[in-house]
Amino acid sequence: MNRLLRLARGAPGKPVHPPLTHASIGAFTAGVAALIAGKAGLQTPEMAHAALIAISVGLLFAAPAAITGLLDWLDIAEGTPARTTGTIHLIAMVTTTVLFALTWLAQRPGYADDEVRTLALVLGIASQGLLALGSNIGGANVFVYGIRVLKRPDTAVSKALNPLGLPAREAPRPPTKPDEHRS
């Protein structure tokens, strides 16, 4: 079970949650852009199809993103500002995913009819706004509280770019203080 959790969470310095969220965010954004373009009359049949396909991809990536995010959230100490921020992020992103699922349901008949449905457009724009807000809140846990950040400025570039993460024997260590840094 430990191995499965490590695989789902990612290796040190290589968490799995961010790339999954990026894929989902990109797909959702492309879907909303297609809804807007299609409603504006730009290749409407193609945009009606593209919107539903892109939102479908976003929803497919949202499930594993949510699972990996939940695993990260469970590791944040209870009662801390980071945990509170993570909880707000979790609620915002689950709500966003539900709104995108409703967008998908509203656009599904438009796929068959080669048109962008107005309800899908409205839901999609609202979903996109909440997506931006929820993503910003999630970013606060990384950039304000340093969740899942190793802070190892002396790591060799070849090791930092290793897609499998840093080896276990090289556990995270505190960053070097500027006055201790060798030239």
C-alpha positions as CSV (number, residue, x, y, z in Angstrom):
1,M,0.0,0.0,0.0
2,N,2.9,2.3,0.8
3,R,4.3,1.8,-2.7
4,L,0.9,2.6,-4.3
5,L,0.6,5.8,-2.2
6,R,4.1,6.9,-3.2
7,L,3.3,6.3,-6.8
8,A,0.1,8.3,-6.6
9,R,1.8,11.2,-4.7
10,G,4.9,11.2,-6.7
11,A,8.6,11.2,-5.9
12,P,10.3,13.9,-3.8
13,G,10.5,17.0,-5.9
14,K,8.1,15.5,-8.5
15,P,4.6,15.5,-7.2
16,V,1.9,14.0,-9.5
17,H,-0.8,16.5,-8.7
18,P,0.5,19.5,-10.6
19,P,0.9,17.9,-14.1
20,L,-2.6,16.4,-13.8
21,T,-4.1,19.7,-12.8
22,H,-2.3,21.4,-15.7
23,A,-3.7,18.9,-18.2
24,S,-7.2,19.4,-16.8
25,I,-6.9,23.2,-16.7
26,G,-5.6,23.3,-20.3
27,A,-8.5,21.1,-21.5
28,F,-11.1,23.0,-19.7
29,T,-9.7,26.3,-20.9
30,A,-9.7,25.1,-24.5
31,G,-13.3,23.9,-24.1
32,V,-14.5,27.3,-22.9
33,A,-12.6,29.0,-25.6
34,A,-14.3,26.8,-28.2
35,L,-17.7,27.6,-26.6
36,I,-17.0,31.3,-26.9
37,A,-15.7,31.1,-30.4
38,G,-18.6,28.8,-31.5
39,K,-21.2,31.1,-30.0
40,A,-19.5,34.1,-31.8
41,G,-20.1,32.3,-35.1
42,L,-16.6,31.1,-35.8
43,Q,-16.9,27.6,-37.3
44,T,-19.8,26.8,-35.0
45,P,-20.2,23.1,-35.7
46,E,-16.5,22.4,-35.2
47,M,-16.4,24.5,-32.1
48,A,-19.5,22.8,-30.7
49,H,-17.7,19.5,-31.1
50,A,-14.3,20.7,-29.9
51,A,-15.8,22.2,-26.7
52,L,-17.4,18.9,-25.7
53,I,-14.3,16.9,-26.5
54,A,-12.0,19.3,-24.6
55,I,-14.3,19.5,-21.6
56,S,-14.5,15.6,-21.6
57,V,-10.7,15.5,-21.5
58,G,-10.7,18.0,-18.6
59,L,-13.1,15.9,-16.7
60,L,-11.1,12.7,-17.3
61,F,-8.0,14.4,-15.8
62,A,-9.9,16.0,-13.0
63,A,-10.5,12.7,-11.2
64,P,-6.9,11.7,-10.8
65,A,-6.0,15.3,-10.1
66,A,-8.5,15.3,-7.2
67,I,-7.2,12.0,-5.8
68,T,-3.6,13.1,-5.8
69,G,-4.6,16.5,-4.4
70,L,-6.5,14.8,-1.6
71,L,-3.4,12.7,-0.8
72,D,-1.3,15.9,-0.6
73,W,-4.0,17.6,1.6
74,L,-4.0,14.6,4.0
75,D,-0.3,15.2,4.6
76,I,-0.8,18.9,5.7
77,A,-0.9,19.3,9.5
78,E,-4.4,19.9,10.8
79,G,-5.2,23.3,12.2
80,T,-2.6,25.1,10.2
81,P,-3.2,27.9,7.7
82,A,-1.9,25.7,4.9
83,R,-4.6,23.1,5.8
84,T,-7.3,25.7,5.8
85,T,-6.1,27.1,2.5
86,G,-6.0,23.5,1.1
87,T,-9.5,22.9,2.3
88,I,-10.7,26.0,0.5
89,H,-8.9,24.9,-2.6
90,L,-10.4,21.5,-2.4
91,I,-13.9,22.8,-2.1
92,A,-13.4,25.3,-4.9
93,M,-12.0,22.7,-7.3
94,V,-14.6,20.1,-6.6
95,T,-17.3,22.7,-7.2
96,T,-15.4,23.7,-10.4
97,T,-15.4,20.1,-11.6
98,V,-19.2,19.8,-10.9
99,L,-19.8,23.0,-12.8
100,F,-17.8,21.7,-15.8
101,A,-19.7,18.4,-15.6
102,L,-22.9,20.5,-15.8
103,T,-21.4,22.4,-18.7
104,W,-20.7,19.1,-20.4
105,L,-24.3,18.0,-19.9
106,A,-25.6,21.3,-21.2
107,Q,-23.4,21.1,-24.3
108,R,-24.0,17.4,-25.1
109,P,-27.1,18.1,-27.2
110,G,-25.2,20.9,-29.0
111,Y,-22.6,18.4,-30.1
112,A,-25.3,16.4,-31.9
113,D,-27.0,19.6,-33.3
114,D,-23.7,21.3,-34.3
115,E,-24.3,24.3,-32.1
116,V,-23.1,25.9,-28.9
117,R,-25.8,25.9,-26.3
118,T,-26.2,29.2,-24.4
119,L,-26.5,27.4,-21.1
120,A,-23.3,25.6,-21.8
121,L,-21.6,28.9,-22.6
122,V,-22.8,30.5,-19.4
123,L,-21.9,27.5,-17.2
124,G,-18.5,27.2,-19.0
125,I,-17.6,30.9,-18.4
126,A,-18.7,30.6,-14.7
127,S,-16.7,27.3,-14.4
128,Q,-13.6,29.0,-15.9
129,G,-13.8,31.9,-13.4
130,L,-14.0,29.5,-10.5
131,L,-11.2,27.4,-12.0
132,A,-8.9,30.5,-12.1
133,L,-9.8,31.3,-8.5
134,G,-9.4,27.8,-7.2
135,S,-6.1,27.4,-9.0
136,N,-4.8,30.6,-7.4
137,I,-5.8,29.3,-4.0
138,G,-4.0,26.0,-4.7
139,G,-0.9,28.0,-5.8
140,A,-0.9,29.7,-2.4
141,N,-0.1,26.3,-0.7
142,V,2.9,26.0,-3.0
143,F,4.2,29.5,-3.2
144,V,3.2,30.8,0.3
145,Y,3.4,27.7,2.5
146,G,5.9,25.7,0.4
147,I,3.8,22.5,0.4
148,R,5.6,19.7,-1.5
149,V,8.6,22.1,-2.3
150,L,12.0,20.6,-1.5
151,K,13.9,24.0,-1.3
152,R,17.3,22.4,-2.3
153,P,19.1,25.1,-4.2
154,D,22.4,23.1,-4.3
155,T,20.9,20.2,-6.2
156,A,22.6,19.5,-9.5
157,V,20.6,20.4,-12.6
158,S,20.8,16.7,-13.8
159,K,19.2,15.5,-10.6
160,A,16.6,18.3,-10.5
161,L,15.4,17.5,-14.0
162,N,15.2,13.8,-13.4
163,P,11.5,13.0,-14.1
164,L,11.6,10.2,-11.5
165,G,12.5,12.6,-8.7
166,L,15.4,12.5,-6.3
167,P,16.6,9.1,-5.0
168,A,15.4,8.2,-1.5
169,R,18.9,8.2,-0.2
170,E,19.1,11.9,-1.1
171,A,16.3,13.0,1.3
172,P,15.5,16.7,1.3
173,R,17.8,18.9,3.4
174,P,17.5,22.5,4.5
175,P,18.8,25.1,2.0
176,T,22.3,26.4,2.4
177,K,22.5,29.7,4.2
178,P,24.1,32.4,1.9
179,D,27.1,32.8,4.3
180,E,27.8,29.1,4.1
181,H,27.7,28.9,0.4
182,R,31.1,28.0,-1.2
183,S,32.3,29.9,-4.3
